[in-house]
Amino acid sequence: MRRRTEAPASNSEPVGADRKVCTYDRMGLGFSKRLMQNETTGTEKVWGMSTAGRMVDDLHRLLQAAGIAKPFILVGSELGALNGRFYSHIHDVQVSDLVLIDPVPEDVFEEDQWKEYWDITKFKPLSSRTSVSVITGDSFDEEIPEHLNQMVAKLQKKFLKESYPSANHIHIKGADRRMIYKKPSAISQHLRKLVNRRQAKQQSE
C-alpha cells in the first residue's frame, strides 16, 4: 500500500512464482480516480472526506471485489503503514502478516483535528495471530531539515516500542524513506521469507 504510484515497473521485485501481488493507490492518487463533485461512496458519511477509517473501508471493499484470498500479507510504507496498521486492527482475521516500512507515527499529527482520525488505540488490539515486521533504514532524508528528521525518528522509535514491542525489526543499511524505490530487492527479500514461512505453515497444517 503506497502513498502514490511513482515507482517504475522495474522496481517490482518477485516475492514468489505462484503468489499474487497487489498494489493500491488511494482515491485521487496514482491510477485511482478522484471523487467527482456530488459523487459519493457512502463511507464519507461515517468517516469524513479523507480519513484513515475511510481509506481502510475503501481498501476493504476493493479486496472483496477482487476476491483476494485470505489471510494475506499486508505491506504499508510511510503513511500507507499507518493505514495498514488501522486495517489490521479492524480486520485482524484477514491479515496473517503486517509489514511496516518506515512507518509514520501518529504523534507527527499534533493537532487535535488530526489525532481523532489517526488514533488507532481507540480500536481493538492487534490479534496475536498477526505477526508484525518493521523495516527501517539508517539514513535520513536529505530533502527534509535535520531537526524534522530527528523528531520523526524519535517519535517512530517511541511508538514502535509502545505499540509493537515484539515486532521483528529489520534495518536496511544505507536506506532512507524512499527505500521502496531505491532498494526494492532488500524489501522483497524479507517478503519472500514471509511468503515461504507462511507456505510452510500451511503445508504442515
HUBELGI-V998450 format. One record per helix or strand. SS is the DSSP state (A for helix, B for strand). FROM is the first residue (numbers start at 1). TO is the last residue. If there is no record, write none. Layout:
BEGIN
ss=SS from=FROM to=TO
ss=SS from=FROM to=TO
END
This chain:
BEGIN
ss=B from=2 to=2
ss=A from=9 to=11
ss=B from=25 to=25
ss=A from=44 to=47
ss=A from=52 to=66
ss=B from=72 to=77
ss=A from=79 to=90
ss=A from=92 to=94
ss=B from=95 to=101
ss=A from=106 to=108
ss=A from=112 to=118
ss=A from=120 to=122
ss=B from=131 to=137
ss=A from=146 to=163
ss=B from=168 to=172
ss=A from=179 to=182
ss=A from=184 to=204
END
